[in-house]
Amino acid sequence: MIYFINVLYAMGIDAGMTVIPLKKKFLYDDLEQMVSGETSRVDAGADWVKDHKEQISQILQNYFRYNEEGKLEYEYSFRGALVYWKPKEQLS
């Protein structure tokens, strides 16, 4: 992020930045849906995913918990950055 702020500064833009905490919740109805959803980011159709579904499921179960509704849930905390500046002139 600091590189982006430096690029703006080099362009003559005096930008500010605010970092904010964010959360994202992943919900799945069952173990099969959880494995399928989480492996979709790493080519779920690959043979190694099919060959290791049981191991993948066991690893994911270390992070996911059943909520009150019986769904598998994982809450991911991360940070986002808001970059802002005042334009030198208004465009019409």
KEKE-3310 file (N, C-alpha, C; in steps of 0.2 Angstrom, whole numbers, plus 5000, padded with zeros to 4 digits):
npx = (5004:5010:5018:5009:5004:5015:5017:5006:5010:5021:5015:5010:5000:4993:4990:4979:4978:4968:4968:4957:4949:4942:4930:4926:4914:4913:4902:4895:4885:4888:4901:4906:4902:4910:4923:4923:4920:4931:4942:4940:4947:4960:4960:4949:4946:4957:4968:4975:4968:4956:4961:4965:4955:4950:4960:4961:4949:4950:4960:4953:4943:4949:4948:4936:4920:4905:4890:4876:4865:4869:4878:4893:4906:4917:4926:4935:4947:4954:4963:4958:4962:4958:4960:4962:4960:4960:4954:4963:4956:4939:4931:4920)
npy = (4994:5006:5009:5013:5024:5032:5033:5041:5052:5056:5059:5071:5071:5073:5061:5054:5040:5028:5014:5001:4989:4973:4960:4944:4931:4914:4902:4886:4872:4859:4846:4842:4853:4863:4858:4858:4872:4879:4873:4878:4889:4885:4877:4866:4855:4848:4833:4831:4837:4829:4817:4819:4823:4819:4822:4836:4840:4836:4845:4858:4857:4860:4874:4878:4879:4872:4882:4889:4886:4874:4875:4875:4886:4900:4914:4927:4938:4953:4967:4983:4996:5013:5025:5042:5059:5076:5083:5093:5102:5104:5093:5095)
npz = (5000:5003:4993:4983:4988:4988:4974:4970:4977:4970:4958:4962:4971:4986:4996:5009:5021:5028:5039:5041:5051:5046:5043:5037:5034:5031:5026:5026:5022:5024:5026:5013:5005:5010:5008:4994:4991:4997:4991:4978:4975:4972:4960:4960:4952:4950:4950:4962:4972:4972:4975:4988:4997:5009:5018:5016:5021:5034:5038:5036:5045:5057:5057:5054:5062:5069:5069:5078:5070:5064:5054:5045:5050:5047:5052:5046:5049:5043:5036:5028:5017:5016:5004:5001:4994:4990:4976:4964:4955:4951:4940:4926)
capx = (5000:5014:5020:5003:5004:5021:5016:5002:5014:5026:5011:5008:4994:4995:4984:4979:4976:4965:4967:4951:4948:4936:4929:4922:4912:4912:4897:4894:4879:4890:4908:4907:4901:4915:4929:4922:4920:4938:4947:4939:4952:4966:4958:4946:4946:4964:4968:4978:4962:4952:4965:4967:4949:4949:4965:4959:4943:4952:4963:4949:4939:4953:4947:4928:4916:4897:4887:4870:4861:4872:4882:4900:4907:4924:4926:4941:4948:4959:4963:4958:4964:4955:4965:4958:4963:4956:4956:4965:4951:4933:4929:4913)
capy = (5000:5012:5010:5016:5031:5035:5034:5046:5058:5057:5063:5078:5070:5072:5057:5051:5033:5025:5007:4999:4981:4970:4953:4940:4925:4909:4898:4880:4868:4852:4845:4842:4859:4866:4856:4861:4879:4881:4871:4881:4894:4881:4872:4860:4849:4845:4827:4830:4839:4823:4812:4821:4826:4817:4826:4843:4841:4836:4852:4863:4856:4864:4881:4879:4876:4872:4887:4887:4883:4868:4876:4876:4893:4902:4921:4929:4945:4956:4975:4986:5003:5018:5030:5048:5065:5081:5085:5100:5106:5100:5091:5096)
capz = (5000:5004:4986:4980:4991:4985:4967:4970:4979:4964:4954:4965:4974:4993:4998:5015:5021:5034:5039:5045:5052:5042:5044:5032:5036:5027:5029:5022:5024:5026:5024:5006:5002:5013:5004:4987:4991:4999:4986:4971:4974:4970:4955:4963:4948:4949:4953:4969:4976:4972:4979:4995:4999:5016:5022:5016:5025:5041:5040:5036:5051:5062:5057:5054:5068:5068:5073:5081:5065:5062:5048:5046:5049:5049:5052:5044:5050:5039:5036:5022:5017:5012:5002:4999:4993:4987:4969:4963:4952:4950:4933:4925)
cpx = (5004:5017:5015:5003:5010:5020:5011:5005:5018:5022:5008:5002:4996:4989:4985:4977:4973:4965:4961:4951:4942:4936:4925:4920:4910:4907:4895:4889:4882:4898:4910:4907:4907:4922:4929:4923:4927:4943:4946:4944:4959:4965:4955:4945:4952:4964:4970:4972:4958:4955:4966:4961:4948:4954:4964:4953:4945:4956:4958:4944:4943:4951:4939:4925:4908:4894:4880:4865:4863:4876:4889:4902:4914:4924:4934:4942:4954:4958:4962:4960:4960:4960:4960:4963:4958:4958:4958:4960:4945:4932:4922:4910)
cpy = (5006:5014:5014:5023:5035:5037:5040:5053:5060:5061:5069:5077:5069:5068:5055:5044:5032:5018:5005:4991:4979:4963:4950:4934:4920:4904:4892:4876:4861:4852:4845:4849:4864:4865:4859:4868:4882:4879:4874:4886:4891:4876:4866:4854:4845:4838:4826:4832:4833:4818:4813:4825:4825:4822:4833:4844:4841:4843:4857:4863:4859:4871:4882:4876:4876:4878:4885:4884:4877:4869:4877:4883:4895:4910:4923:4936:4947:4964:4977:4993:5007:5024:5036:5054:5070:5083:5092:5105:5101:5099:5092:5091)
cpz = (5000:4997:4982:4982:4988:4978:4966:4972:4974:4959:4956:4969:4982:4996:5006:5015:5028:5034:5043:5045:5049:5044:5038:5035:5031:5030:5024:5026:5027:5024:5017:5003:5004:5009:4997:4987:4992:4994:4979:4970:4971:4965:4958:4959:4947:4953:4960:4974:4977:4976:4986:4999:5007:5021:5022:5020:5032:5043:5040:5042:5057:5062:5057:5060:5066:5072:5075:5076:5062:5055:5050:5045:5051:5048:5051:5045:5046:5040:5029:5023:5013:5010:4999:4998:4990:4980:4968:4960:4951:4942:4932:4920)
residu = (MET:ILE:TYR:PHE:ILE:ASN:VAL:LEU:TYR:ALA:MET:GLY:ILE:ASP:ALA:GLY:MET:THR:VAL:ILE:PRO:LEU:LYS:LYS:LYS:PHE:LEU:TYR:ASP:ASP:LEU:GLU:GLN:MET:VAL:SER:GLY:GLU:THR:SER:ARG:VAL:ASP:ALA:GLY:ALA:ASP:TRP:VAL:LYS:ASP:HIS:LYS:GLU:GLN:ILE:SER:GLN:ILE:LEU:GLN:ASN:TYR:PHE:ARG:TYR:ASN:GLU:GLU:GLY:LYS:LEU:GLU:TYR:GLU:TYR:SER:PHE:ARG:GLY:ALA:LEU:VAL:TYR:TRP:LYS:PRO:LYS:GLU:GLN:LEU:SER)
# end
